[in-house]
């Protein structure tokens, strides 16, 4: 499909003058526009909008109208404006990045019907089972690498996870030095916990870190604030220090946060509870849009309760 993009459209005439249009055809689905939009928005982090000129025959008008209605309903575009023999399909950066496709590779948590259960006197939504394999994948043009998040396989991942846990800089905050068997058992436990989804992060095919996603309401954090049904939190460690360089650091942070929001559209807040003396980590969270709601005491540490609002993330962050 040949699609032309137009910069920051202010009027239809300037848009159509900039290049050729896409040709609508029967059977076209709105998601067919996403890969091309992804190339544009991923390659230009400061771009806020894009317009696609779509041409179609007058006899196809009813079907094209249905296509546009569906495209808006599915969040692929924000609006459509007729101009000569084209439709100018406009979308914003904020709208585009809330698409689960093509980033999410497994069924979204948001597809789970809303039912409730009780865990230790906490009433919360029933959580979906953890899918296996690659869950999220995204190419970052600025560093020329692909980030993927893959559900932990305790047998396959125990070696690298144990090596990371026994690093002094990791053990200082996690305090979980131990044997391979102990660490494999830890991963098995996390994988079996309905409110957690443990994953290994990869750049291309190189594992670099461990990410422990959790639903906050039924977590140990839940009683310390007014937790929403779909608030989600994160524990993490970066085992390979080369992936803490500025470009790669921003890439995996943006990918991880993006995954947490698109996996469940009802998630309005992301939360964290880093140890209060993990100053560098907290400072970077603030750079990513988090704020510190308060400090509080867990039995094993004094922590900062950090919060990132969905609206701020999609409005402000440059992916």
Secondary structure by P-SEA (a helix, b strand, c coil): cbbbbbcccccaaaaaaabbbbbbccccccccccaaaaaaaaacccccbbbbbbbbcccaaaaaaaaaaaaaaacccccccccccccbbbbcaaaaaacccccccccccccccbbbbbcccccccccccccccccbbbbbccccbbbbbbcccccccaaaaaaaaacccccccccccccaaaaaaaaaaaaacccbbbbbbbccccccbbbbbbbcccccccccccccccbbbbcccccccccccaaaaaaaaaaaaaaaaaacccccbbbbbccccaaaaaaaaaaacccccbbbbcccccccbbbbbaaaaaacccc
